[in-house]
Amino acid sequence: MRESPILFSAPMVRAILDGRKTVTRRIVKPQPDFVVPQADSSKLPVVGKCTPDDEKHGRLAKSLWCPYGHVGDRLWVRETHMRVPHPAEFGFTKEMLPHTWDACCEVAGTFLYRADPCSDLVADGRQWTPSIHMPRAASRITLEVTGVRVERLQAITHEQAVAEGVHRIDIGSGYRPRYSAAQTTWQEVVEGTADAYEDARLAFRDLWQSINGPGSWDANPWVWAVEFKRIEQERKVA
């Protein structure tokens, strides 16, 4: 079993914690020249690049392997966070903080996470640490890979788009739900200040472009579709 880090934005972390996100798509780098499915569906497809020399002599270059592992491997989530400091780090003593010292010491060394509700209020103006700099000890989410595929981005189905964590808006009895890239309300959709669709794929398109930039959906790249389940774990203290 291999364990590797993977970055998620705060909204996607929230979706994982809520149980709405069970798959992630990541661009295959570099983009392959060929994708050959395996006869055994439990095995990764062969994904590779051809060099000019390979093409000239009719050979295939070395295959590319999924950087996110395969079924059974684990991914630990990196997210925007903040370590709670000990009051002594600021020069405070128990005599200076007689009423709050014990409480401050109890939470010292734990971590705050940007994805959590009211996180900015709790942070009280202190600077967040970017997800790329999160150490393993600070990670609170571990995922087990349950499936890996290679496919074109636009091959995503409605069901898979829902599993990507787009937001569902329930309008009422007798109406089909709508889906949006970001959390919103039906009133905002009616007022024209937010977009929502019956087809979850369109909401995922908006989500993808918000992360990867304009035109990234139309480029329709090959992507790794990595399915996962969350493994419960205890929160760690630094």
N, C-alpha and C positions, 0 to 999 in steps of 0.2 A: 504493500500500500504506500502510495506517495502522497505527501501533503504539500500544498503550494498555496501562496497568497493570491487573492483576487480582489480587485478594487470595485466598490459599489458606491454610487452617490447616495446622499441622505434619503431621497425619495424611494430609491430602490431598496435600501436597507429597511425602511419602514414597510415596504411591500413584502419583504421576506419575513419580517417579524409578524406581520398580519396574516401570513399564510397565503397571500395573493400571488407571490412570485415563486415559481418552481423551475424556471428555465432562464438562461441568459444567452444572448447571441453576441459573439465577438468576431471581428473581421479576421479572416485567415491571412496571415502575413508571412511571406509575400503571397500575393494572390496566385493560386495554382494554375498550371496549364492543363491539368487533367485531374479528374476525380473518378476513381474506379471502385464501385461498391464491392464489398466482400460477400461471398456466398453465405458466410456465417454472419447473420445480422448483429451478433453480439460483439463482433470485431470492428474496429475502425476502418473506414474506407481508405484506400491508398490515395493520398493527396500529394502531388509533386510538381516540380518545376523541370522544364526542359531547357538546357543551354543550347546555344547555336550548334555546338559540336554534337550534342545529343541528337538534335533534329537531323543533322547532316548524315549521321550514321544510323539513324533509326533506333536509338536507344532512349531509355527513360532515365532521367536524373534521379538523384536520391530523394526518397519520399519525405514529406513534411509530417511531423508528428504533433498531435494536439498539445499545446502548452498547458492545458487545463486538466490533463490526465485522461484516464478512462474509467469505466465502471468500477466502483469500489474505492477509488482514490478520494482524497478529501481536500477541500478548499477552505482556508480560513480567511474570513472577510476583513479587509482593511476599509475603515471608514473614518470620516472626520471625527476627531476626538480631543479630549483634554484630560490630562492627569490632575487630580485634585491634590494641591500641595499641602504639606504639613504647616501649621501656623508658625512653627519655629523657623521655617525657611524665610519668613518675612521679619524675623527678629522678635516675634511675640513670645511671651512666657505665660504660664498658667496664672500667675499673679495678675497679669495684664488682662486676661480673658477668663475670669473665674467662672462665669456662667455658661460659656460656650466652648471652653477648652476641650472637655471630654468629647463633645459631639464632633468638634473639628478633627480631633485626633482619630476618631472612629472612622471617618470617611476619607482621611488622608491616604493617598496612594491608590484609591479607586479611580475610576474613569467616568467622565461625562461623554455623551455621544450626541453629535449634532442632530441626528435623526430623531431623537426623543422629543416629545412634546415639551414646550417651554424651555428648551435647552439654552437658548440665548439669554433668557431671564436668569436661569440658574448660573450661567457662566459669568454674569455680572461684568461684562466688558472685557474679560480676559481673552487672549488670543487662542483661537482653535488651531490644532495641529492638523495639517492636511493628511488625507488618508494614506498617501504614498509613504508617509513617515511612521505609520503605525507599527509598533513592534508586536511580535506574536503574543506577548503577555497581555497586551491591551485588547486583543480581539475577543469579542463575546459571541461570535457566530461562527460555527463550523458546519460546513455542508458536505454531504457525501454525494459523489457523482453517481447518478443512476442511469445515465444514457448520454451518448455523444453521437451527433450526426454532422455531416457536412452538406450544406444546401445553399441555394441562392437566397439572399435576404428576402426577396419578394415572394418566395415560395411559402412563407408563413401562413398558417391557417387561422381562422377565427379563434379556435380553441387555444392554439399556441399563443396567439396575441394576448388572450386573457391571462394565460399562465405567465406571460412576461411581466405582469403586474400593472397593466393599465387600470385606470379607475372606472368602476362601474357606477352608473347613476340610475337608480330605480325611480321611475316616474310615477308609477301607480298601477293599480289593477287594470288589466286589459291592454297595457302598453308594453312594448318591448323595451328593455333597458338600453341605455346609451353608454358609450365608452369615451373616455377622454385621456389625454396624455398626462395631465396634471389634475390634482384634486380640485373639483369645482362643484357647483350646484346647478340644478336644472334652471333656476331663475337666471343665473349668469348666462346660461346657454341661450335662453329665450331673449334676454336683453342684448345678445350679440357680443358679449364681452368674453366669451369662452366658446370653444368648439367641442362638439361631442357627436358621435356617430353610432349608428346601429351596428356597423361592421367594425369590430375591434381592431381589425388590421389597419384601418385608417388612423385610429388612435395610436397604435404602435408606430406607424409611419411618422406621426408628429413627435412621438417620444424619441425615436431614433434620430431624427434630424435635430432635435433640441440638444442631443448629446454629441452627434458627429458632424453637425453643420449642414447648411443648405446644399441640396444636390446629392447628399449621401444616400438617400433612398433611391433616387433615380439611377445611381451608379450600380445598384443591384449586385453588390460583391458576394463572393463566396464567404460564408460564415460558419463558425463552429456553433452548433446549437447544443448547449450543455445543460442537461436536465439534472436536478439535484433535489435532495431532501435535507431538511435542517436537523442537526444533531444537537440535542439539549446538552448544555454544559454549565458548570458553575462559573460565575464571574470571578475574574482573577484580580489580585491586588499586587501593585508593583512594589 
